[in-house]
Amino acid sequence: MDSYPPVTASYPSDPRLPLLTLDEAREAVRLLRHFADDSLEGRTARDLAANLGRRLPSA
């Protein structure tokens, strides 16, 4: 069985931002839907909103 060398990289010391809350994620999806139109950016916003919306809990 092959073994891998130990991890020797350094990790960033900057504080990490917390994950989004469910309310923040829903607001982001709402805003993406607001900007959805027939432009390339609007279609991309619509697609992203749909993708993210499917991944959020419904309750």
PDBQT receptor file of N, H, CA, C and O in Angstrom, charges set to zero:
ATOM      1  N   MET A   1       0.839  -1.168   0.000  1.00  0.00    +0.000 N 
ATOM      2  CA  MET A   1       0.000   0.000   0.000  1.00  0.00    +0.000 C 
ATOM      3  C   MET A   1       0.891   1.240   0.000  1.00  0.00    +0.000 C 
ATOM      4  O   MET A   1       1.811   1.346   0.811  1.00  0.00    +0.000 OA
ATOM      5  N   ASP A   2       0.618   2.175  -0.908  1.00  0.00    +0.000 N 
ATOM      6  H   ASP A   2      -0.130   2.088  -1.567  1.00  0.00    +0.000 HD
ATOM      7  CA  ASP A   2       1.402   3.401  -0.995  1.00  0.00    +0.000 C 
ATOM      8  C   ASP A   2       1.071   4.320   0.175  1.00  0.00    +0.000 C 
ATOM      9  O   ASP A   2      -0.068   4.385   0.637  1.00  0.00    +0.000 OA
ATOM     10  N   SER A   3       2.092   5.024   0.638  1.00  0.00    +0.000 N 
ATOM     11  H   SER A   3       3.017   4.971   0.263  1.00  0.00    +0.000 HD
ATOM     12  CA  SER A   3       1.827   6.030   1.665  1.00  0.00    +0.000 C 
ATOM     13  C   SER A   3       2.084   7.401   1.053  1.00  0.00    +0.000 C 
ATOM     14  O   SER A   3       2.873   7.543   0.119  1.00  0.00    +0.000 OA
ATOM     15  N   TYR A   4       1.421   8.379   1.584  1.00  0.00    +0.000 N 
ATOM     16  H   TYR A   4       0.780   8.264   2.343  1.00  0.00    +0.000 HD
ATOM     17  CA  TYR A   4       1.532   9.740   1.079  1.00  0.00    +0.000 C 
ATOM     18  C   TYR A   4       2.391  10.564   2.027  1.00  0.00    +0.000 C 
ATOM     19  O   TYR A   4       2.387  10.320   3.233  1.00  0.00    +0.000 OA
ATOM     20  N   PRO A   5       3.123  11.531   1.497  1.00  0.00    +0.000 N 
ATOM     21  CA  PRO A   5       3.951  12.362   2.368  1.00  0.00    +0.000 C 
ATOM     22  C   PRO A   5       3.060  13.208   3.292  1.00  0.00    +0.000 C 
ATOM     23  O   PRO A   5       1.910  13.483   2.949  1.00  0.00    +0.000 OA
ATOM     24  N   PRO A   6       3.570  13.616   4.439  1.00  0.00    +0.000 N 
ATOM     25  CA  PRO A   6       2.766  14.430   5.352  1.00  0.00    +0.000 C 
ATOM     26  C   PRO A   6       2.467  15.799   4.742  1.00  0.00    +0.000 C 
ATOM     27  O   PRO A   6       3.223  16.307   3.914  1.00  0.00    +0.000 OA
ATOM     28  N   VAL A   7       1.380  16.364   5.158  1.00  0.00    +0.000 N 
ATOM     29  H   VAL A   7       0.765  15.952   5.830  1.00  0.00    +0.000 HD
ATOM     30  CA  VAL A   7       1.004  17.702   4.696  1.00  0.00    +0.000 C 
ATOM     31  C   VAL A   7       1.934  18.708   5.353  1.00  0.00    +0.000 C 
ATOM     32  O   VAL A   7       2.073  18.730   6.576  1.00  0.00    +0.000 OA
ATOM     33  N   THR A   8       2.568  19.537   4.541  1.00  0.00    +0.000 N 
ATOM     34  H   THR A   8       2.455  19.519   3.548  1.00  0.00    +0.000 HD
ATOM     35  CA  THR A   8       3.517  20.508   5.084  1.00  0.00    +0.000 C 
ATOM     36  C   THR A   8       3.128  21.935   4.744  1.00  0.00    +0.000 C 
ATOM     37  O   THR A   8       3.879  22.864   5.039  1.00  0.00    +0.000 OA
ATOM     38  N   ALA A   9       1.980  22.126   4.135  1.00  0.00    +0.000 N 
ATOM     39  H   ALA A   9       1.370  21.371   3.896  1.00  0.00    +0.000 HD
ATOM     40  CA  ALA A   9       1.556  23.468   3.748  1.00  0.00    +0.000 C 
ATOM     41  C   ALA A   9       1.151  24.273   4.973  1.00  0.00    +0.000 C 
ATOM     42  O   ALA A   9       0.759  23.722   6.002  1.00  0.00    +0.000 OA
ATOM     43  N   SER A  10       1.255  25.572   4.838  1.00  0.00    +0.000 N 
ATOM     44  H   SER A  10       1.573  26.020   4.002  1.00  0.00    +0.000 HD
ATOM     45  CA  SER A  10       0.779  26.431   5.931  1.00  0.00    +0.000 C 
ATOM     46  C   SER A  10      -0.660  26.842   5.618  1.00  0.00    +0.000 C 
ATOM     47  O   SER A  10      -1.056  26.916   4.454  1.00  0.00    +0.000 OA
ATOM     48  N   TYR A  11      -1.406  27.098   6.627  1.00  0.00    +0.000 N 
ATOM     49  H   TYR A  11      -1.085  27.038   7.572  1.00  0.00    +0.000 HD
ATOM     50  CA  TYR A  11      -2.801  27.470   6.473  1.00  0.00    +0.000 C 
ATOM     51  C   TYR A  11      -2.944  28.962   6.738  1.00  0.00    +0.000 C 
ATOM     52  O   TYR A  11      -2.211  29.522   7.553  1.00  0.00    +0.000 OA
ATOM     53  N   PRO A  12      -3.889  29.611   6.051  1.00  0.00    +0.000 N 
ATOM     54  CA  PRO A  12      -4.046  31.063   6.252  1.00  0.00    +0.000 C 
ATOM     55  C   PRO A  12      -4.459  31.376   7.691  1.00  0.00    +0.000 C 
ATOM     56  O   PRO A  12      -5.219  30.633   8.312  1.00  0.00    +0.000 OA
ATOM     57  N   SER A  13      -3.945  32.481   8.198  1.00  0.00    +0.000 N 
ATOM     58  H   SER A  13      -3.328  33.084   7.693  1.00  0.00    +0.000 HD
ATOM     59  CA  SER A  13      -4.285  32.870   9.569  1.00  0.00    +0.000 C 
ATOM     60  C   SER A  13      -5.458  33.852   9.590  1.00  0.00    +0.000 C 
ATOM     61  O   SER A  13      -5.970  34.180  10.660  1.00  0.00    +0.000 OA
ATOM     62  N   ASP A  14      -5.885  34.323   8.416  1.00  0.00    +0.000 N 
ATOM     63  H   ASP A  14      -5.469  34.056   7.547  1.00  0.00    +0.000 HD
ATOM     64  CA  ASP A  14      -7.010  35.252   8.356  1.00  0.00    +0.000 C 
ATOM     65  C   ASP A  14      -8.270  34.578   8.898  1.00  0.00    +0.000 C 
ATOM     66  O   ASP A  14      -8.482  33.386   8.677  1.00  0.00    +0.000 OA
ATOM     67  N   PRO A  15      -9.100  35.336   9.604  1.00  0.00    +0.000 N 
ATOM     68  CA  PRO A  15     -10.343  34.739  10.094  1.00  0.00    +0.000 C 
ATOM     69  C   PRO A  15     -11.247  34.349   8.930  1.00  0.00    +0.000 C 
ATOM     70  O   PRO A  15     -11.303  35.041   7.914  1.00  0.00    +0.000 OA
ATOM     71  N   ARG A  16     -11.938  33.255   9.089  1.00  0.00    +0.000 N 
ATOM     72  H   ARG A  16     -11.893  32.693   9.915  1.00  0.00    +0.000 HD
ATOM     73  CA  ARG A  16     -12.839  32.778   8.039  1.00  0.00    +0.000 C 
ATOM     74  C   ARG A  16     -14.229  33.328   8.283  1.00  0.00    +0.000 C 
ATOM     75  O   ARG A  16     -14.673  33.448   9.425  1.00  0.00    +0.000 OA
ATOM     76  N   LEU A  17     -14.899  33.657   7.217  1.00  0.00    +0.000 N 
ATOM     77  H   LEU A  17     -14.539  33.560   6.289  1.00  0.00    +0.000 HD
ATOM     78  CA  LEU A  17     -16.272  34.135   7.331  1.00  0.00    +0.000 C 
ATOM     79  C   LEU A  17     -17.199  32.961   7.621  1.00  0.00    +0.000 C 
ATOM     80  O   LEU A  17     -16.950  31.850   7.153  1.00  0.00    +0.000 OA
ATOM     81  N   PRO A  18     -18.262  33.190   8.385  1.00  0.00    +0.000 N 
ATOM     82  CA  PRO A  18     -19.196  32.100   8.662  1.00  0.00    +0.000 C 
ATOM     83  C   PRO A  18     -19.991  31.739   7.413  1.00  0.00    +0.000 C 
ATOM     84  O   PRO A  18     -20.081  32.524   6.470  1.00  0.00    +0.000 OA
ATOM     85  N   LEU A  19     -20.557  30.555   7.423  1.00  0.00    +0.000 N 
ATOM     86  H   LEU A  19     -20.484  29.917   8.190  1.00  0.00    +0.000 HD
ATOM     87  CA  LEU A  19     -21.431  30.132   6.332  1.00  0.00    +0.000 C 
ATOM     88  C   LEU A  19     -22.670  31.007   6.306  1.00  0.00    +0.000 C 
ATOM     89  O   LEU A  19     -23.024  31.626   7.310  1.00  0.00    +0.000 OA
ATOM     90  N   LEU A  20     -23.327  31.056   5.159  1.00  0.00    +0.000 N 
ATOM     91  H   LEU A  20     -23.040  30.553   4.343  1.00  0.00    +0.000 HD
ATOM     92  CA  LEU A  20     -24.576  31.805   5.056  1.00  0.00    +0.000 C 
ATOM     93  C   LEU A  20     -25.649  31.168   5.921  1.00  0.00    +0.000 C 
ATOM     94  O   LEU A  20     -25.697  29.948   6.080  1.00  0.00    +0.000 OA
ATOM     95  N   THR A  21     -26.501  32.004   6.470  1.00  0.00    +0.000 N 
ATOM     96  H   THR A  21     -26.462  32.994   6.340  1.00  0.00    +0.000 HD
ATOM     97  CA  THR A  21     -27.671  31.471   7.158  1.00  0.00    +0.000 C 
ATOM     98  C   THR A  21     -28.719  31.137   6.111  1.00  0.00    +0.000 C 
ATOM     99  O   THR A  21     -28.610  31.564   4.961  1.00  0.00    +0.000 OA
ATOM    100  N   LEU A  22     -29.721  30.386   6.495  1.00  0.00    +0.000 N 
ATOM    101  H   LEU A  22     -29.809  30.039   7.429  1.00  0.00    +0.000 HD
ATOM    102  CA  LEU A  22     -30.792  30.039   5.569  1.00  0.00    +0.000 C 
ATOM    103  C   LEU A  22     -31.511  31.296   5.085  1.00  0.00    +0.000 C 
ATOM    104  O   LEU A  22     -31.838  31.404   3.903  1.00  0.00    +0.000 OA
ATOM    105  N   ASP A  23     -31.757  32.239   5.981  1.00  0.00    +0.000 N 
ATOM    106  H   ASP A  23     -31.491  32.151   6.941  1.00  0.00    +0.000 HD
ATOM    107  CA  ASP A  23     -32.415  33.486   5.584  1.00  0.00    +0.000 C 
ATOM    108  C   ASP A  23     -31.578  34.272   4.575  1.00  0.00    +0.000 C 
ATOM    109  O   ASP A  23     -32.121  34.837   3.626  1.00  0.00    +0.000 OA
ATOM    110  N   GLU A  24     -30.257  34.309   4.775  1.00  0.00    +0.000 N 
ATOM    111  H   GLU A  24     -29.816  33.850   5.546  1.00  0.00    +0.000 HD
ATOM    112  CA  GLU A  24     -29.379  35.009   3.834  1.00  0.00    +0.000 C 
ATOM    113  C   GLU A  24     -29.381  34.318   2.469  1.00  0.00    +0.000 C 
ATOM    114  O   GLU A  24     -29.386  34.987   1.436  1.00  0.00    +0.000 OA
ATOM    115  N   ALA A  25     -29.377  32.998   2.462  1.00  0.00    +0.000 N 
ATOM    116  H   ALA A  25     -29.373  32.454   3.301  1.00  0.00    +0.000 HD
ATOM    117  CA  ALA A  25     -29.398  32.255   1.202  1.00  0.00    +0.000 C 
ATOM    118  C   ALA A  25     -30.709  32.501   0.465  1.00  0.00    +0.000 C 
ATOM    119  O   ALA A  25     -30.705  32.687  -0.752  1.00  0.00    +0.000 OA
ATOM    120  N   ARG A  26     -31.822  32.505   1.177  1.00  0.00    +0.000 N 
ATOM    121  H   ARG A  26     -31.825  32.353   2.165  1.00  0.00    +0.000 HD
ATOM    122  CA  ARG A  26     -33.114  32.775   0.535  1.00  0.00    +0.000 C 
ATOM    123  C   ARG A  26     -33.167  34.187  -0.023  1.00  0.00    +0.000 C 
ATOM    124  O   ARG A  26     -33.729  34.402  -1.097  1.00  0.00    +0.000 OA
ATOM    125  N   GLU A  27     -32.595  35.150   0.681  1.00  0.00    +0.000 N 
ATOM    126  H   GLU A  27     -32.139  34.975   1.553  1.00  0.00    +0.000 HD
ATOM    127  CA  GLU A  27     -32.556  36.529   0.192  1.00  0.00    +0.000 C 
ATOM    128  C   GLU A  27     -31.695  36.623  -1.071  1.00  0.00    +0.000 C 
ATOM    129  O   GLU A  27     -32.047  37.345  -2.004  1.00  0.00    +0.000 OA
ATOM    130  N   ALA A  28     -30.588  35.909  -1.108  1.00  0.00    +0.000 N 
ATOM    131  H   ALA A  28     -30.303  35.322  -0.350  1.00  0.00    +0.000 HD
ATOM    132  CA  ALA A  28     -29.739  35.907  -2.303  1.00  0.00    +0.000 C 
ATOM    133  C   ALA A  28     -30.495  35.335  -3.495  1.00  0.00    +0.000 C 
ATOM    134  O   ALA A  28     -30.403  35.871  -4.599  1.00  0.00    +0.000 OA
ATOM    135  N   VAL A  29     -31.240  34.259  -3.286  1.00  0.00    +0.000 N 
ATOM    136  H   VAL A  29     -31.316  33.824  -2.389  1.00  0.00    +0.000 HD
ATOM    137  CA  VAL A  29     -32.040  33.670  -4.365  1.00  0.00    +0.000 C 
ATOM    138  C   VAL A  29     -33.112  34.659  -4.816  1.00  0.00    +0.000 C 
ATOM    139  O   VAL A  29     -33.357  34.799  -6.015  1.00  0.00    +0.000 OA
ATOM    140  N   ARG A  30     -33.748  35.338  -3.879  1.00  0.00    +0.000 N 
ATOM    141  H   ARG A  30     -33.549  35.224  -2.905  1.00  0.00    +0.000 HD
ATOM    142  CA  ARG A  30     -34.779  36.324  -4.225  1.00  0.00    +0.000 C 
ATOM    143  C   ARG A  30     -34.183  37.442  -5.080  1.00  0.00    +0.000 C 
ATOM    144  O   ARG A  30     -34.788  37.858  -6.068  1.00  0.00    +0.000 OA
ATOM    145  N   LEU A  31     -33.004  37.925  -4.704  1.00  0.00    +0.000 N 
ATOM    146  H   LEU A  31     -32.513  37.586  -3.902  1.00  0.00    +0.000 HD
ATOM    147  CA  LEU A  31     -32.368  38.994  -5.470  1.00  0.00    +0.000 C 
ATOM    148  C   LEU A  31     -31.954  38.519  -6.861  1.00  0.00    +0.000 C 
ATOM    149  O   LEU A  31     -32.084  39.264  -7.832  1.00  0.00    +0.000 OA
ATOM    150  N   LEU A  32     -31.461  37.295  -6.965  1.00  0.00    +0.000 N 
ATOM    151  H   LEU A  32     -31.355  36.689  -6.177  1.00  0.00    +0.000 HD
ATOM    152  CA  LEU A  32     -31.105  36.762  -8.279  1.00  0.00    +0.000 C 
ATOM    153  C   LEU A  32     -32.337  36.699  -9.176  1.00  0.00    +0.000 C 
ATOM    154  O   LEU A  32     -32.259  37.026 -10.360  1.00  0.00    +0.000 OA
ATOM    155  N   ARG A  33     -33.468  36.283  -8.622  1.00  0.00    +0.000 N 
ATOM    156  H   ARG A  33     -33.531  36.017  -7.660  1.00  0.00    +0.000 HD
ATOM    157  CA  ARG A  33     -34.701  36.226  -9.412  1.00  0.00    +0.000 C 
ATOM    158  C   ARG A  33     -35.130  37.619  -9.840  1.00  0.00    +0.000 C 
ATOM    159  O   ARG A  33     -35.672  37.796 -10.931  1.00  0.00    +0.000 OA
ATOM    160  N   HIS A  34     -34.889  38.609  -8.988  1.00  0.00    +0.000 N 
ATOM    161  H   HIS A  34     -34.448  38.465  -8.102  1.00  0.00    +0.000 HD
ATOM    162  CA  HIS A  34     -35.254  39.995  -9.308  1.00  0.00    +0.000 C 
ATOM    163  C   HIS A  34     -34.486  40.487 -10.545  1.00  0.00    +0.000 C 
ATOM    164  O   HIS A  34     -35.032  41.235 -11.355  1.00  0.00    +0.000 OA
ATOM    165  N   PHE A  35     -33.254  40.077 -10.685  1.00  0.00    +0.000 N 
ATOM    166  H   PHE A  35     -32.811  39.469 -10.027  1.00  0.00    +0.000 HD
ATOM    167  CA  PHE A  35     -32.423  40.535 -11.801  1.00  0.00    +0.000 C 
ATOM    168  C   PHE A  35     -32.526  39.656 -13.041  1.00  0.00    +0.000 C 
ATOM    169  O   PHE A  35     -31.869  39.932 -14.045  1.00  0.00    +0.000 OA
ATOM    170  N   ALA A  36     -33.331  38.610 -12.989  1.00  0.00    +0.000 N 
ATOM    171  H   ALA A  36     -33.864  38.385 -12.173  1.00  0.00    +0.000 HD
ATOM    172  CA  ALA A  36     -33.480  37.723 -14.143  1.00  0.00    +0.000 C 
ATOM    173  C   ALA A  36     -34.244  38.434 -15.250  1.00  0.00    +0.000 C 
ATOM    174  O   ALA A  36     -35.342  38.943 -15.025  1.00  0.00    +0.000 OA
ATOM    175  N   ASP A  37     -33.669  38.467 -16.436  1.00  0.00    +0.000 N 
ATOM    176  H   ASP A  37     -32.777  38.053 -16.618  1.00  0.00    +0.000 HD
ATOM    177  CA  ASP A  37     -34.337  39.000 -17.618  1.00  0.00    +0.000 C 
ATOM    178  C   ASP A  37     -33.833  38.215 -18.828  1.00  0.00    +0.000 C 
ATOM    179  O   ASP A  37     -33.290  37.121 -18.671  1.00  0.00    +0.000 OA
ATOM    180  N   ASP A  38     -34.004  38.755 -20.021  1.00  0.00    +0.000 N 
ATOM    181  H   ASP A  38     -34.444  39.644 -20.149  1.00  0.00    +0.000 HD
ATOM    182  CA  ASP A  38     -33.613  38.010 -21.224  1.00  0.00    +0.000 C 
ATOM    183  C   ASP A  38     -32.166  38.238 -21.659  1.00  0.00    +0.000 C 
ATOM    184  O   ASP A  38     -31.726  37.683 -22.666  1.00  0.00    +0.000 OA
ATOM    185  N   SER A  39     -31.424  39.053 -20.902  1.00  0.00    +0.000 N 
ATOM    186  H   SER A  39     -31.781  39.504 -20.084  1.00  0.00    +0.000 HD
ATOM    187  CA  SER A  39     -30.007  39.238 -21.228  1.00  0.00    +0.000 C 
ATOM    188  C   SER A  39     -29.230  37.989 -20.811  1.00  0.00    +0.000 C 
ATOM    189  O   SER A  39     -29.748  37.139 -20.087  1.00  0.00    +0.000 OA
ATOM    190  N   LEU A  40     -28.005  37.890 -21.266  1.00  0.00    +0.000 N 
ATOM    191  H   LEU A  40     -27.584  38.581 -21.854  1.00  0.00    +0.000 HD
ATOM    192  CA  LEU A  40     -27.159  36.756 -20.884  1.00  0.00    +0.000 C 
ATOM    193  C   LEU A  40     -27.004  36.704 -19.365  1.00  0.00    +0.000 C 
ATOM    194  O   LEU A  40     -27.120  35.638 -18.761  1.00  0.00    +0.000 OA
ATOM    195  N   GLU A  41     -26.741  37.865 -18.748  1.00  0.00    +0.000 N 
ATOM    196  H   GLU A  41     -26.647  38.732 -19.238  1.00  0.00    +0.000 HD
ATOM    197  CA  GLU A  41     -26.585  37.913 -17.293  1.00  0.00    +0.000 C 
ATOM    198  C   GLU A  41     -27.890  37.561 -16.594  1.00  0.00    +0.000 C 
ATOM    199  O   GLU A  41     -27.880  36.888 -15.563  1.00  0.00    +0.000 OA
ATOM    200  N   GLY A  42     -29.009  38.008 -17.143  1.00  0.00    +0.000 N 
ATOM    201  H   GLY A  42     -29.018  38.554 -17.980  1.00  0.00    +0.000 HD
ATOM    202  CA  GLY A  42     -30.311  37.710 -16.554  1.00  0.00    +0.000 C 
ATOM    203  C   GLY A  42     -30.650  36.231 -16.620  1.00  0.00    +0.000 C 
ATOM    204  O   GLY A  42     -31.184  35.667 -15.665  1.00  0.00    +0.000 OA
ATOM    205  N   ARG A  43     -30.341  35.609 -17.739  1.00  0.00    +0.000 N 
ATOM    206  H   ARG A  43     -29.907  36.067 -18.514  1.00  0.00    +0.000 HD
ATOM    207  CA  ARG A  43     -30.575  34.162 -17.858  1.00  0.00    +0.000 C 
ATOM    208  C   ARG A  43     -29.678  33.391 -16.898  1.00  0.00    +0.000 C 
ATOM    209  O   ARG A  43     -30.093  32.394 -16.307  1.00  0.00    +0.000 OA
ATOM    210  N   THR A  44     -28.440  33.864 -16.750  1.00  0.00    +0.000 N 
ATOM    211  H   THR A  44     -28.102  34.674 -17.231  1.00  0.00    +0.000 HD
ATOM    212  CA  THR A  44     -27.521  33.228 -15.812  1.00  0.00    +0.000 C 
ATOM    213  C   THR A  44     -28.032  33.389 -14.379  1.00  0.00    +0.000 C 
ATOM    214  O   THR A  44     -27.979  32.443 -13.593  1.00  0.00    +0.000 OA
ATOM    215  N   ALA A  45     -28.523  34.574 -14.039  1.00  0.00    +0.000 N 
ATOM    216  H   ALA A  45     -28.566  35.342 -14.678  1.00  0.00    +0.000 HD
ATOM    217  CA  ALA A  45     -29.085  34.806 -12.707  1.00  0.00    +0.000 C 
ATOM    218  C   ALA A  45     -30.290  33.907 -12.468  1.00  0.00    +0.000 C 
ATOM    219  O   ALA A  45     -30.444  33.354 -11.379  1.00  0.00    +0.000 OA
ATOM    220  N   ARG A  46     -31.147  33.754 -13.480  1.00  0.00    +0.000 N 
ATOM    221  H   ARG A  46     -31.022  34.203 -14.364  1.00  0.00    +0.000 HD
ATOM    222  CA  ARG A  46     -32.333  32.897 -13.357  1.00  0.00    +0.000 C 
ATOM    223  C   ARG A  46     -31.923  31.442 -13.133  1.00  0.00    +0.000 C 
ATOM    224  O   ARG A  46     -32.475  30.758 -12.272  1.00  0.00    +0.000 OA
ATOM    225  N   ASP A  47     -30.949  30.978 -13.917  1.00  0.00    +0.000 N 
ATOM    226  H   ASP A  47     -30.501  31.534 -14.617  1.00  0.00    +0.000 HD
ATOM    227  CA  ASP A  47     -30.483  29.593 -13.778  1.00  0.00    +0.000 C 
ATOM    228  C   ASP A  47     -29.855  29.352 -12.403  1.00  0.00    +0.000 C 
ATOM    229  O   ASP A  47     -30.107  28.328 -11.769  1.00  0.00    +0.000 OA
ATOM    230  N   LEU A  48     -29.036  30.304 -11.951  1.00  0.00    +0.000 N 
ATOM    231  H   LEU A  48     -28.832  31.137 -12.466  1.00  0.00    +0.000 HD
ATOM    232  CA  LEU A  48     -28.401  30.161 -10.647  1.00  0.00    +0.000 C 
ATOM    233  C   LEU A  48     -29.441  30.192  -9.526  1.00  0.00    +0.000 C 
ATOM    234  O   LEU A  48     -29.352  29.414  -8.576  1.00  0.00    +0.000 OA
ATOM    235  N   ALA A  49     -30.421  31.083  -9.634  1.00  0.00    +0.000 N 
ATOM    236  H   ALA A  49     -30.493  31.714 -10.406  1.00  0.00    +0.000 HD
ATOM    237  CA  ALA A  49     -31.479  31.148  -8.626  1.00  0.00    +0.000 C 
ATOM    238  C   ALA A  49     -32.249  29.834  -8.572  1.00  0.00    +0.000 C 
ATOM    239  O   ALA A  49     -32.561  29.347  -7.486  1.00  0.00    +0.000 OA
ATOM    240  N   ALA A  50     -32.558  29.260  -9.720  1.00  0.00    +0.000 N 
ATOM    241  H   ALA A  50     -32.304  29.655 -10.603  1.00  0.00    +0.000 HD
ATOM    242  CA  ALA A  50     -33.274  27.995  -9.752  1.00  0.00    +0.000 C 
ATOM    243  C   ALA A  50     -32.442  26.886  -9.121  1.00  0.00    +0.000 C 
ATOM    244  O   ALA A  50     -32.953  26.088  -8.335  1.00  0.00    +0.000 OA
ATOM    245  N   ASN A  51     -31.159  26.839  -9.469  1.00  0.00    +0.000 N 
ATOM    246  H   ASN A  51     -30.744  27.487 -10.107  1.00  0.00    +0.000 HD
ATOM    247  CA  ASN A  51     -30.269  25.799  -8.926  1.00  0.00    +0.000 C 
ATOM    248  C   ASN A  51     -30.164  25.935  -7.408  1.00  0.00    +0.000 C 
ATOM    249  O   ASN A  51     -30.332  24.953  -6.685  1.00  0.00    +0.000 OA
ATOM    250  N   LEU A  52     -29.890  27.135  -6.927  1.00  0.00    +0.000 N 
ATOM    251  H   LEU A  52     -29.753  27.933  -7.515  1.00  0.00    +0.000 HD
ATOM    252  CA  LEU A  52     -29.753  27.344  -5.488  1.00  0.00    +0.000 C 
ATOM    253  C   LEU A  52     -31.076  27.124  -4.760  1.00  0.00    +0.000 C 
ATOM    254  O   LEU A  52     -31.104  26.551  -3.671  1.00  0.00    +0.000 OA
ATOM    255  N   GLY A  53     -32.160  27.578  -5.360  1.00  0.00    +0.000 N 
ATOM    256  H   GLY A  53     -32.137  28.043  -6.245  1.00  0.00    +0.000 HD
ATOM    257  CA  GLY A  53     -33.468  27.411  -4.732  1.00  0.00    +0.000 C 
ATOM    258  C   GLY A  53     -33.831  25.947  -4.514  1.00  0.00    +0.000 C 
ATOM    259  O   GLY A  53     -34.441  25.596  -3.504  1.00  0.00    +0.000 OA
ATOM    260  N   ARG A  54     -33.461  25.106  -5.450  1.00  0.00    +0.000 N 
ATOM    261  H   ARG A  54     -32.966  25.391  -6.271  1.00  0.00    +0.000 HD
ATOM    262  CA  ARG A  54     -33.730  23.664  -5.298  1.00  0.00    +0.000 C 
ATOM    263  C   ARG A  54     -32.922  23.050  -4.161  1.00  0.00    +0.000 C 
ATOM    264  O   ARG A  54     -33.324  22.035  -3.593  1.00  0.00    +0.000 OA
ATOM    265  N   ARG A  55     -31.797  23.651  -3.829  1.00  0.00    +0.000 N 
ATOM    266  H   ARG A  55     -31.470  24.476  -4.291  1.00  0.00    +0.000 HD
ATOM    267  CA  ARG A  55     -30.910  23.105  -2.813  1.00  0.00    +0.000 C 
ATOM    268  C   ARG A  55     -31.232  23.591  -1.409  1.00  0.00    +0.000 C 
ATOM    269  O   ARG A  55     -30.685  23.072  -0.436  1.00  0.00    +0.000 OA
ATOM    270  N   LEU A  56     -32.117  24.582  -1.289  1.00  0.00    +0.000 N 
ATOM    271  H   LEU A  56     -32.561  25.004  -2.079  1.00  0.00    +0.000 HD
ATOM    272  CA  LEU A  56     -32.473  25.118   0.039  1.00  0.00    +0.000 C 
ATOM    273  C   LEU A  56     -33.627  24.327   0.629  1.00  0.00    +0.000 C 
ATOM    274  O   LEU A  56     -34.512  23.888  -0.105  1.00  0.00    +0.000 OA
ATOM    275  N   PRO A  57     -33.631  24.139   1.928  1.00  0.00    +0.000 N 
ATOM    276  CA  PRO A  57     -34.769  23.478   2.562  1.00  0.00    +0.000 C 
ATOM    277  C   PRO A  57     -36.033  24.304   2.367  1.00  0.00    +0.000 C 
ATOM    278  O   PRO A  57     -35.981  25.534   2.377  1.00  0.00    +0.000 OA
ATOM    279  N   SER A  58     -37.159  23.639   2.193  1.00  0.00    +0.000 N 
ATOM    280  H   SER A  58     -37.201  22.640   2.185  1.00  0.00    +0.000 HD
ATOM    281  CA  SER A  58     -38.409  24.362   1.935  1.00  0.00    +0.000 C 
ATOM    282  C   SER A  58     -39.045  24.888   3.211  1.00  0.00    +0.000 C 
ATOM    283  O   SER A  58     -39.873  25.797   3.150  1.00  0.00    +0.000 OA
ATOM    284  N   ALA A  59     -38.689  24.352   4.343  1.00  0.00    +0.000 N 
ATOM    285  H   ALA A  59     -38.016  23.614   4.393  1.00  0.00    +0.000 HD
ATOM    286  CA  ALA A  59     -39.324  24.799   5.601  1.00  0.00    +0.000 C 
ATOM    287  C   ALA A  59     -38.510  25.830   6.307  1.00  0.00    +0.000 C 
ATOM    288  O   ALA A  59     -38.903  26.304   7.373  1.00  0.00    +0.000 OA
TER     289      ALA A  59
